[in-house]
Amino acid sequence: MRYGTFSEVELLQLAKENQVTRLALTDINNTSAGLNFVRKSTEYDITPVLGIDFRNGVDPCFVGIAQNNEGYLELNDYLSEHLHQGKSFLKSAPEFQNAYVVYPFEKVIQEQRKSFADYEFIGISINDLRRLPFSGLLKFKDKLVVQQPVTFRNKRDFNAHRLLRAIDNNTLLSKLSTMEQASEDEKMFPIENLAAAFSEHPFILENTERLLNSCSIHFDFSTGRKPQNLQFYNTNGEEDEAMLKKLCQEGLPYRYPEGGDAVIARLKKELELIIKMGFVSYFLINWDIVSYARKQKFFYVGRGSGANSIVAYLLRITDVDPMELDLYFERFINLYRANPPDFDIDFSHRDRPIMTQYIFDRFKNVALLGTYVTFKWRGMVRELGKVFGLPKEEIDMLCDGDFQASRLDKVSILVVKYTKLLQGMPNYLSIHAGGILITEKPLHWFSATNMPPKGFPTTQYDMVIAEDVGLYKFDILGQRGLSKIKETLDILEHDRPEEFAKFDIHDIKAFKKDSVINNLVKTAQCMGCFYVESPAMRMLLKKLEVDTYLGLVAASSIIRPGVAKSGMMREYILRHRNKGRAEEKAHPVMLNIMPETYGVMVYQEDVIKVAHHFADLDLGEADVLRRGMSGKFRSREEFQRVEEKFIDNCRKKGYDDTLIFEIWNQVASFAGYAFAKGHSASYAVESYQTLFLRAYYPLEYMVAVLNNGGGFYRPEFYVHEARMLGAKIHPPCVNTSNNGNRILGNNLYLGFGYLRELEDRVSERILKERIINGIFNSLEDFLDRVTLSIEQVSILIRIDAFRFTGTNKHELLWKAHLFLGKTQKIDHPKLFRPDHQDFEIPSLHTTDLEMAFTQLELLGFALCSPFELLIDPPKNTTGSKDLERYLERHIDIYGYLITVKNTKTHKGSPMQFATLLDQQGQVFDTVLFPPIAAKYRFRGKGIYRFYGKVVSEFGFLSIEVIKMRKEDYVQDPRYADMKTSTKVFEAKKSASADSVSE
């Protein structure tokens, strides 16, 4: 990484052009490309050999060449040990049993090696041939082999290499040491040229050929390959099969108390296929994971294509009933499918590390799955800007893309030019979001592993090649939505146990029938609720008039970019609202395949259905198409072949090209964004759970939302939502607040965590002292019991955390300064309480306006209405409630900005959607079409005044903006004329109160 300049596939292409038939891939301290090198080599008629170039930094030690897979395992073990422990390599290699060692010519000369073991050789490059006769190494005739490193193809590669080395060394290109670079002549030569160069020493060629011919590496990439995951959960296959059947039988009464022949038939069909495909242990391992989670009382959600499975439902891996939703069995599993179904198991972000540790402790041969972070525009510009010595301001400007090429200076032009060399190149290895591998063979059979800060071994290959070789990941993910549910339940269990006992959060069937919950969905009152709170989702729910679980399942997938991009989101809405339109517009075959979604592809399995029934592809080819949609396989030849067959088959069936390409474009537009229906159903289950809590325990739920990182919006809007739901909001208090937010009745106390400048250890000391010795009686009592600096206590006083004393905060600040002094900072407890001297403090007062600006500074938002901070009070009280009355008319309205979505028209013109709060605290939406977006800009947080036209699309009201202006706040009274600011503020408060009473 940050050294090589072209891919393993390009290397194979280069080798074929140079008549090479055996090739050793030996990356530096890395095996990332090894598996794909072997996979692709047969296409180029090349016999692959794998090895590792062991170096300390860029200083070569030796090259290890695997004689066979066992030798590759040895090399990977050795490399991994050094990578994990950060150890340097020794000058001499260990005694490998199944691997050769090649020492560079230069190193042998320097170290004056006198003897070599059977497996050890000396590498000679074309450059070394001039010095060979004078080196004294010709006496080791049988040990000399060709070692011609291949790092570049041309000058362009060399330039890219120098840039990568400068980036890796964090140095200016002009200061890059030649010692950090490869020699420019590290190129591949045609075989005849190589033979000619070594013609005076034919024995070197013979030694090399003999060495290479003795090496053989094999990984099974065939379509019929066996899974390489842990083969048996128990000791053998018979025990596994018996256990899986037994667990399913035990799950039947819980999931299907009414029984039914259809359930038994589906279960039998699934079990037969799971056993036949060799996926039994995969299901049992997932069962083991979720069983442990339930024992720990951890909240989890199982989703992914595996949610289409009745076996997964019976094993409680998922909570999605495939019979109720008529989930497509072939999406979950079919005989043509090499890989098992995908299970994504979401845990609370707090529980996930415990679950990961459990998996590593419970099973052998476990690793996190790696992923490659590639060079993209911003990263490239930032790194290249540093390499060329650009100032930060210019780098930022280039990163934003906000420049005209013709106005750039020479250095900036170079930066932009050289991004083309690095675009898409791997930058460094990272960790897959949730993938864990549990293998039958040792982990290092496939690659070496890294040891990132998380402390778990991580593979040097990604999920794509892992699946190719038969390694299928277990996805263990952390999700804040589940943390919100779990914390709400914890609050209720602690504070309102009688309410906690009234419901079962897993009783989804009851939630689906609850009219209160369904009405929240229909009216899009979903702030804080999982997956349904964003402006786009709120808009879709209103347009679809969704008021059922099944409607929400569809909406969860329709909102995905794939459906929207193809233009079928709008078509789906039209057909949903006008049931006759589907018969009129949809192709009869499409409508017959997907009657539930009006002939519109919405789910991943719809693509399989269309490919199978519309284009007559077999299920294996349809599955290739599904995988290709993810983008991971889109460039692969098998995907291209299936695309061609799709079109050919449709033509043979007599469809005209207009229809064929319209359907194909819909398929192609899914590109990684479509959900499996079971996956959408899992999301909808979690949405219903959060909607239930929001409907019946809104304040507890909002506190849990705030305490777990919020959601789509900034924290202040969840605080606002809590206020709208009946909470009285209090700033932090040393006697009542915790580090997180706290609800007592309808009083919501903000946590110390919002005070960005307050040190964590200070809040910890406050809470510890309060638990041990009770609440604080006064500022003096607090200062006696909690050790902290004047700067830290000032933050607490300024936010009014001592308001229980009834003393003005300015007076408290005087007292704190007199008690502690400006520089006093004590980090150890006082043994005895000191005697306090009484001081005469002048009478001081604090205004509401000053408090609002202090809150803005310390919390990031004020607890009063932002409209009270305007210099000029609003000229009207128009709000969301008035939109219907102004339909197709112009409106003048003020709004506090919540969020802006920047997007582009299909022609590429920028436009914007913005969501705002009106003066009554209700939400409204605006749209700025390209001409208006070009003329007006949102300039950060604050209040904007809009003039525009109220329009309705499928019943969703929004404002098409014609003019807008950001309104000014009053001056901060702490740094301005206090009397003037306060006078304006009090006048506006009075006017606001009058308007409310009216």
QUIWODA-V252934 format. One record per helix or strand of 2 or more residues. SS is the DSSP state (H for helix, E for strand). FROM is the first residue (numbers start at 1). LEN is the number of residues. If there is no record, write none. Layout:
SS;FROM;LEN + SS;FROM;LEN
This chain:
H;8;10 + E;22;7 + H;34;11 + E;47;10 + E;59;8 + H;69;17 + E;99;6 + H;105;7 + E;120;5 + H;129;4 + H;141;3 + E;144;3 + H;155;15 + H;173;3 + H;178;3 + H;191;7 + H;199;15 + H;237;19 + H;261;17 + H;280;16 + E;300;4 + H;305;4 + H;310;5 + H;329;4 + E;344;5 + H;352;11 + E;366;9 + H;377;11 + H;392;8 + H;405;3 + H;410;13 + E;426;14 + H;443;3 + E;449;3 + E;457;3 + H;463;6 + E;474;6 + H;480;16 + H;497;4 + H;508;6 + H;515;8 + H;535;10 + H;549;10 + H;561;5 + H;568;10 + H;580;6 + H;588;6 + H;595;3 + H;604;11 + H;619;11 + H;637;16 + H;657;13 + H;677;20 + H;698;10 + H;715;10 + E;728;3 + E;742;3 + E;747;3 + H;752;3 + H;760;14 + H;779;7 + H;790;9 + H;803;3 + H;809;12 + H;848;11 + H;866;4 + H;880;3 + H;884;3 + E;890;15 + E;910;8 + E;923;6 + H;930;6 + E;943;11 + E;956;11 + H;973;3 + H;978;20
